[in-house]
C-alpha cells in the first residue's frame, strides 16, 4: 500500500492506553467482530493491520472450504473503519485517550466496494486498511485481504462518515 501517499503520522506512536482501549473496543465490544474473530496486529495513524483465522462457521462453499465472501467484505469494512479510528485518534493527540475514543460514536460506512480476486482458502488471512484522506466529515480508505503467504485475495475501497 505504499504506492500512494499516506497521511502523515501525528506522532511516532500511540500511548499504550489508547491502543489497549481501541483493541478492546474492536476485538471484544463490537459483537460482530467477536463473531468473525477479528484481531488487530498493528495500529498507526495511517492504517491498521489484522488477521482472521479460518473456522468452519465462516465457510461459504462447503465442497471447497472457501471463506464466505460476506466475511471478506465485513472484515475489510471493519479494518478500514479501524484505520479511520486510528487516523482520528492521531489527529487529536492533544486529547486524553478516553476523550479520543468518544469521537468514534458517529463513525459509519457510507460506501463500500469489494473486488474478489481469488478464492479465500487457508487457515489464516491477513487484513490491511489504509486511510487515503481524512476530511472533517468523510474519510476515504482502501483495504487488502490476503492469505498467510501474502497473496492478495480481495481489495476494497470505502468511505466513512466521521462527523
C-alpha positions as CSV (number, residue, x, y, z in Angstrom):
1,X,0.0,0.0,0.0
2,X,3.0,2.3,-0.1
3,X,2.4,3.3,-3.7
4,X,0.0,6.0,-2.7
5,X,0.6,8.9,-0.4
6,X,-0.4,8.3,3.2
7,X,-1.4,10.9,5.7
8,X,1.5,12.0,7.9
9,X,1.6,10.3,11.3
10,X,0.7,12.9,14.0
11,X,3.0,11.2,16.5
12,X,5.6,8.4,16.4
13,X,3.3,6.1,18.3
14,X,0.0,5.9,20.2
15,X,0.0,5.6,24.0
16,X,-0.4,2.1,25.3
17,X,-3.7,3.1,27.0
18,X,-5.1,4.3,23.6
19,X,-4.0,1.1,21.8
20,X,-5.3,-1.1,24.6
21,X,-8.7,0.6,24.7
22,X,-9.1,0.6,20.9
23,X,-8.1,-3.0,20.7
24,X,-10.6,-4.0,23.4
25,X,-13.3,-2.0,21.7
26,X,-12.6,-3.6,18.3
27,X,-11.9,-7.1,19.3
28,X,-14.3,-7.6,22.3
29,X,-17.0,-4.9,22.4
30,X,-18.2,-5.0,18.8
31,X,-20.2,-8.2,18.8
32,X,-19.9,-8.9,15.1
33,X,-16.1,-8.6,15.2
34,X,-16.2,-11.1,18.0
35,X,-18.3,-13.5,15.8
36,X,-15.8,-13.0,13.0
37,X,-12.8,-13.5,15.2
38,X,-11.0,-10.3,14.1
39,X,-7.7,-9.5,15.7
40,X,-5.5,-6.3,15.4
41,X,-1.8,-6.7,14.6
42,X,-0.7,-3.1,14.1
43,X,-2.2,0.3,14.6
44,X,-0.8,3.5,13.2
45,X,-2.1,6.9,12.2
46,X,-2.1,5.9,8.5
47,X,-3.7,2.5,8.9
48,X,-4.1,-0.8,10.6
49,X,-3.4,-4.5,10.0
50,X,-5.0,-7.5,11.4
51,X,-5.8,-11.1,10.9
52,X,-8.6,-13.6,10.8
53,X,-8.3,-17.4,11.4
54,X,-10.5,-19.7,9.3
55,X,-13.2,-21.5,11.3
56,X,-15.9,-23.9,10.0
57,X,-18.7,-21.5,10.6
58,X,-17.1,-18.9,8.2
59,X,-17.0,-21.3,5.2
60,X,-19.1,-20.2,2.3
61,X,-18.6,-23.2,0.0
62,X,-18.6,-26.5,1.8
63,X,-17.1,-28.5,-1.0
64,X,-14.0,-26.3,-1.4
65,X,-13.7,-25.0,2.1
66,X,-13.7,-21.4,0.9
67,X,-14.2,-18.4,3.1
68,X,-17.6,-16.8,2.6
69,X,-17.5,-13.6,0.5
70,X,-19.6,-11.8,3.1
71,X,-16.9,-12.5,5.7
72,X,-14.3,-10.9,3.4
73,X,-16.5,-7.9,2.9
74,X,-17.3,-7.5,6.6
75,X,-13.7,-7.9,7.7
76,X,-12.4,-5.3,5.1
77,X,-15.1,-2.9,6.2
78,X,-14.2,-3.4,9.9
79,X,-10.4,-3.0,9.2
80,X,-10.9,0.2,7.2
81,X,-13.2,1.6,10.0
82,X,-10.4,0.8,12.5
83,X,-7.9,2.6,10.3
84,X,-10.2,5.7,10.3
85,X,-10.5,5.4,14.1
86,X,-6.7,5.4,14.3
87,X,-6.4,8.4,12.0
88,X,-9.0,10.4,14.0
89,X,-7.1,9.4,17.2
90,X,-3.8,10.6,15.7
91,X,-5.4,13.9,14.6
92,X,-6.4,14.6,18.2
93,X,-3.2,13.6,20.1
94,X,-3.6,16.6,22.3
95,X,-6.6,14.9,23.9
96,X,-6.5,12.2,26.5
97,X,-7.0,8.6,25.1
98,X,-10.5,8.3,26.7
99,X,-11.6,11.6,25.1
100,X,-10.3,10.5,21.6
101,X,-12.2,7.2,21.9
102,X,-15.5,9.1,22.4
103,X,-15.0,10.6,18.9
104,X,-15.9,7.3,17.2
105,X,-19.6,7.4,18.1
106,X,-20.6,8.9,14.7
107,X,-18.3,6.7,12.5
108,X,-20.3,4.8,9.9
109,X,-19.8,3.3,6.4
110,X,-21.4,5.3,3.6
111,X,-19.9,3.5,0.6
112,X,-18.1,0.1,0.3
113,X,-16.7,-1.6,-2.8
114,X,-15.0,-5.0,-2.7
115,X,-13.2,-6.8,-5.6
116,X,-12.8,-10.5,-5.1
117,X,-9.7,-11.6,-6.9
118,X,-9.1,-15.2,-5.8
119,X,-10.9,-17.8,-3.6
120,X,-10.0,-17.4,0.0
121,X,-8.8,-20.8,1.1
122,X,-6.4,-21.3,4.0
123,X,-6.0,-21.3,7.8
124,X,-5.3,-17.6,8.4
125,X,-5.9,-14.4,6.4
126,X,-4.3,-11.0,6.6
127,X,-6.1,-7.7,6.6
128,X,-4.9,-4.2,5.9
129,X,-6.8,-0.9,6.0
130,X,-5.3,2.4,5.0
131,X,-6.7,5.9,5.2
132,X,-6.2,7.8,2.0
133,X,-7.8,11.0,3.1
134,X,-9.3,12.1,6.4
135,X,-11.6,15.1,6.0
136,X,-13.7,16.9,8.5
137,X,-16.8,14.9,7.5
138,X,-15.7,12.0,5.3
139,X,-12.8,9.6,5.3
140,X,-11.6,7.7,2.2
141,X,-9.9,4.3,2.6
142,X,-8.6,1.3,0.8
143,X,-8.2,-2.2,2.0
144,X,-6.4,-5.5,1.2
145,X,-7.3,-9.1,2.1
146,X,-4.6,-11.7,1.7
147,X,-3.7,-15.2,2.6
148,X,-1.0,-16.2,5.1
149,X,1.7,-16.2,2.4
150,X,0.8,-12.6,1.3
151,X,-1.1,-13.5,-1.9
152,X,-3.8,-10.8,-2.5
153,X,-7.3,-12.4,-2.5
154,X,-9.5,-9.3,-2.4
155,X,-9.3,-5.5,-2.3
156,X,-11.7,-2.8,-1.3
157,X,-12.3,0.9,-1.0
158,X,-14.7,2.6,1.3
159,X,-15.9,6.0,2.5
160,X,-16.9,6.7,6.1
161,X,-18.8,9.5,7.8
162,X,-16.7,10.8,10.6
163,X,-18.8,13.7,12.0
